[in-house]
Amino acid sequence: MLRGKVRRAQRERADPLDAAQEDRVRAVLALGGVPHADLPDGVQQVRLKLLERAADGREAPRDVSAWAAVVASNLAMDWHRARRRQERLGERLAVLWREATDEDGAESRALSMAVTQGLDALPDTQRQVVVLRFYADLPVRAIADELGIPEGTVKSRLHTAVRVLRTRLHEGEVV
């Protein structure tokens, strides 16, 4: 029983955000328009930034709660920017689809429609990298920089998404 208390105390000491600070971060994110489902991820990102700061050898902020609130506010703005970016990409895809259906025949329309439905069925993270890679024609490194994720994650998401799309197109006998 004593070991459990010691371990719990060590975990609590290792956590850079206390409960009140975590609640404040959640509130700032929620007020910033971040959906309720994404709040735990936002809290983890703030916690990670604080740990990265300590790992870099920088001292902890004087007022961790205020610092965390500013970081949470920035994360909320980033969330909105990413959402707007996705909406713009969706608009571009719609324009490309309309252009393809105007120029080509029914076969091209069927393929375009099948690809669009396949993209709609993908998770947001996979759809995002597919659109950036194949429609925006960005290299893997630029996608990783744009999304703030490792290149390996981009490659993995691309591989999985292409495999799923290929399977769906073959199952539907579109290709």
C-alpha positions in Angstrom: 0.0 0.0 0.0 2.9 2.4 0.7 4.4 1.7 -2.7 1.1 2.8 -4.3 1.1 6.1 -2.5 4.7 6.7 -3.4 4.1 6.0 -7.1 1.0 8.2 -7.0 3.0 11.0 -5.5 5.7 10.7 -8.1 3.1 10.8 -10.9 1.6 13.9 -9.4 5.0 15.6 -9.1 5.8 14.7 -12.7 2.5 16.2 -14.0 3.3 19.9 -14.9 -0.4 20.9 -14.7 -2.5 20.7 -11.6 -6.3 20.1 -11.7 -7.1 23.9 -11.5 -4.7 24.7 -14.3 -6.1 21.9 -16.4 -9.6 23.2 -15.8 -8.5 26.6 -16.9 -6.9 25.2 -20.1 -10.1 23.3 -20.9 -12.2 26.5 -20.3 -9.9 28.6 -22.6 -10.1 26.0 -25.3 -13.9 25.7 -25.0 -14.3 29.5 -25.1 -12.0 29.5 -28.2 -14.5 27.3 -30.0 -12.7 24.0 -29.8 -15.2 21.1 -29.8 -15.7 19.3 -26.5 -14.3 16.0 -28.0 -11.0 17.8 -28.7 -10.5 19.3 -25.3 -8.5 16.4 -23.8 -6.1 16.6 -26.8 -5.7 20.3 -26.2 -4.9 19.8 -22.5 -2.3 17.1 -23.5 -0.7 19.5 -26.0 -0.3 22.2 -23.3 1.1 19.6 -20.9 3.5 18.4 -23.6 4.7 22.0 -24.4 5.4 22.5 -20.7 7.4 19.3 -20.6 9.3 20.2 -23.8 10.2 23.5 -22.2 11.6 21.7 -19.2 13.5 19.2 -21.4 15.1 22.0 -23.3 16.5 23.3 -20.1 14.4 26.4 -19.9 13.0 27.3 -16.5 9.3 26.9 -15.8 7.1 30.0 -16.4 6.6 32.1 -13.3 2.8 31.7 -13.6 2.2 28.3 -15.1 -1.6 28.9 -15.1 -1.3 32.1 -17.2 1.3 30.6 -19.5 -1.0 27.5 -20.1 -3.9 29.8 -20.8 -2.0 31.6 -23.5 -0.8 28.4 -25.0 -4.4 27.1 -25.0 -5.6 30.2 -26.7 -3.0 29.8 -29.4 -4.0 26.1 -29.8 -7.6 27.2 -30.3 -6.6 29.7 -33.0 -4.5 26.9 -34.7 -7.6 24.6 -34.6 -9.7 27.3 -36.3 -7.0 27.9 -38.9 -6.7 24.1 -39.7 -10.5 23.9 -40.0 -10.6 26.9 -42.4 -7.7 25.3 -44.4 -9.8 22.0 -44.7 -12.8 24.0 -45.8 -10.8 25.7 -48.5 -9.4 22.4 -49.7 -12.9 21.0 -49.8 -14.0 24.0 -52.0 -11.0 23.4 -54.3 -11.9 19.7 -54.6 -15.5 20.6 -55.5 -14.2 23.0 -58.2 -11.9 20.3 -59.6 -14.7 17.8 -59.5 -17.0 20.1 -61.4 -14.3 20.8 -64.0 -13.6 17.1 -64.5 -17.3 16.3 -64.9 -17.8 19.0 -67.5 -14.8 18.0 -69.7 -15.0 14.2 -69.5 -17.8 11.7 -70.0 -19.9 9.6 -67.7 -17.0 7.3 -67.0 -14.9 10.1 -65.5 -17.9 11.3 -63.5 -18.4 7.8 -62.1 -14.7 7.6 -61.1 -14.8 11.1 -59.6 -17.9 10.3 -57.6 -16.4 7.1 -56.3 -13.2 8.8 -55.3 -15.2 11.6 -53.6 -17.3 9.1 -51.7 -14.1 7.2 -50.7 -12.5 10.4 -49.5 -15.6 11.2 -47.5 -15.5 7.8 -45.8 -11.8 8.3 -44.6 -11.0 9.6 -41.2 -10.2 13.4 -41.2 -6.5 12.8 -40.5 -6.1 10.5 -43.5 -8.3 12.6 -45.8 -6.3 15.6 -45.0 -2.9 14.1 -46.0 -4.4 12.6 -49.2 -5.8 15.9 -50.2 -2.6 17.8 -49.5 -0.5 15.2 -51.3 -2.5 14.4 -54.4 -4.7 17.5 -54.9 -2.6 20.3 -53.5 0.5 18.4 -54.8 2.6 19.0 -51.6 5.6 16.8 -50.8 5.6 14.8 -47.7 7.9 17.1 -45.9 5.7 20.2 -46.6 2.6 18.3 -45.4 4.4 17.3 -42.2 5.5 20.9 -41.6 2.0 22.2 -42.4 0.2 19.8 -40.0 3.0 19.8 -37.4 3.4 16.0 -37.4 6.4 13.8 -38.2 7.1 12.8 -41.8 6.7 9.1 -40.9 3.1 9.8 -39.7 2.3 11.5 -43.0 3.7 8.5 -44.9 1.8 6.0 -42.7 -1.5 7.9 -43.1 -1.0 8.2 -46.9 -0.2 4.5 -47.2 -3.3 3.4 -45.2 -5.6 5.9 -46.9 -4.5 4.9 -50.4 -4.8 1.2 -49.6 -8.4 1.8 -48.3 -9.3 3.9 -51.3 -7.9 1.3 -53.7 -9.8 -1.5 -52.0 -13.1 0.5 -52.1 -12.7 1.4 -55.8 -12.0 -2.2 -56.7 -14.9 -3.5 -54.6 -17.2 -1.1 -56.3 -15.8 -2.2 -59.7 -15.1 1.4 -60.6 -11.5 0.7 -61.5 
